[in-house]
Amino acid sequence: MTKSADIAEAVEFAKERIISARDMPIEILPGLSPVRFLSKDDGRRMAQELMTNLARNNPELLADYTYYASQGWKIADGAMRTLIAEITLSGKPLPRPLSEYQNLLDVAPPRKLQGKSRADYMLRDIVIAITVQEVHERFGLAPTNSSLNKNNSACRVVSQALGVAGVNMEYKAVEAVWNRIGPMLFGSS
């Protein structure tokens, strides 16, 4: 098999992984809705459901999350509004942090934080790092470009596969994800 055939096979392998992550909902934790790993909306929903569930049973987290919501973090705001609605519908009094947050909402909604939320891309980045690692292990490609091999790396293969799957990410963006997430998941190599 030629080098270009090896790379084509690696891209096809990575593309199948990416498409599966994009299209197939997976249950990550019991009690949370299944998520598609390349769906920004699913990532946000999962983060909000997780935050809601954690705050329900932990007064310290409830206080932290209401603070985050008051500072404009949209996911925390959604989680706290969900808890306010649940508790209000049950006829129970709101815990102090939620009562204070409800009072804040009655006066004026909190400002929205500018920019992208890491939660929007958390699941996507995990899938990218896992796919880079799988391509590295299966096809023997270095995770990133090196001075010896400028065009064939697992990150470049995954970048091409993402493009084929309709998720446009340049090589440098995939490499940045790998450098940030890869060592956390797989240790430094």
N, C-alpha and C positions, 0 to 999 in steps of 0.2 A: 504494500500500500504506500502511495506517495505521501509526502508531507501535506500537500494540499488536500488529499483525500482524508488524512487523519484529522486535519483541521475541520473539514466539512462534516465529518462524523462527530467531532466534539461539539460543533455548533448545533447539529441536529439533536444530540443528546441534551445539551443545555436548553434548547428551544422546547423540547418536550417537558422538561422540568419546569420551565417558566410558564408554559401554557397550563400545565396541571395546577400550579400555584395560583394562576390567574383565575381559573375557571371552577376549581373544585373546592367547595366549602369544607373546612376541617374544624372539628370540635377540639379546641385547645384545652379548655378547662371545663369541668362539669359546672353547669349553671350559667355559662356564657353562651351566647349565640355562636354558631359556627361562622368562621371567617374565611374569606378568600384572601390569600396573602398579598396579592397585588392590588387590592381594592382599598383606596384611601378611606372611603366611607366605612368599610368593614373595620379597618384599623381604628378609626375614631370611635365607632360604636363599641368595639371591644374594650378600648381604653376607658370609655365612659361607664360601661357596665361593670368593669373591674373596679373602678373607683367607687361607684355606687355601692357595690357589694362590700368592699373593704370599709367604707365609711359607716355603713349600717351597723357594724359590730365593733367599731374601734373609735372611741371618743377623741383620741388624739389625732387620728387621721381625719376624722370629721372636721375638727378645728382647722387642720392644715388645708384640707380641700376647700373649705369655705373661704379661707384666706386667698387661696389660688384663684378661686372663682371671683372674688371681689377685686382681684388684680387684673382680671380680664381674660383668664385662661378659659377658652370656650368649652373645652371638655369637662373641666371641673364645674363650670356653670351648669352645663346640662346634667351632670351627675347630682349636683345639689338641688336643682329644680325637681328632678325625679324624686329625690328623697322628701322634699317639701310636700310634693303632691301625695306621695304614698302615706306619709304620716298624717297629713291633714285629712285625707279620705278615711283613714282609720279612726279619726276622732281623738287621737292622742295629741298632747301638747308637743310643740317643736322643741328639740334640744336647743340650748342657748345659741350655739354657733349658727344653726339654721334659722332661728328666730331673728338673729341680728342680720343675717344675709337677706331674709325675707323683707325686713325693714329697709335695707339698702335698696332692694329691688323696687319697693314701693315708691322710693324717692326718685331714683334714676338708675337705669341699668348700668352695670360696670362697663368701663371702656373696653374695647376689644384690643388684644395684643396684636401688634403688627407682625407680619412675616409668617413663615411656615411653622407649623408645629411639628416637633420631632415625632409625635404620635401618628401623624399623617403617613409617615414613611417608615416607621419602626418595623412593621411586618415585611414590607417590601425589601428593606435592607437586610433582614435576616435571611430571606429567600435568596437574595443575591449572594451573600457571603457563603451560604451553604452550597449553592450551585458552583461558585468559584472553587470551593474546596473539593467538591465531587469531580469537577473537570480536572483539577490539579492531580487528584489521586488516580483517576481512571485513565487519563491520557498523558500523564507525566509532564504536563506543561507547568512551568513556573507560575505562581499566582499572578505576578505582575511582570511587565516588560523589564528586560535587563539590557545592558549595553551589548551583550552577545546576541540577544534575540529580541529585536525591537518590535516585531509584528505578531509573534505567536506567544500568547500567554493566556492563562485561564480567564483573567479579567477581560481581555480582548474578545475571547470566544463568547463570554457571557454578554458582553456589550452587543456583539453581533446578534446573538440569540434573542436578546431583549428587543432589538430593532425588528427582527423577523416576527416576533410575537406582538408587535404594536406598542411596545414600551420604549420610547426613544431615550436612551442614555448613552452619552459619549463614554469612551474608554476611561477618561480621567475621572468621571463621576463614579463609575463602577470601581475603579481603583481606590478612590477615596472611601467608598463604602467598605471595601475589603480591608483597607488599612485601619478603619475605625472599628469594624465589627468582627472581622476575622480573628484577630488575636483574643478577643473576649470569648469567642465560641471555640476556637481550636488551639489557643496558645500561640506563641510566636514561633515562626518556622524559619 
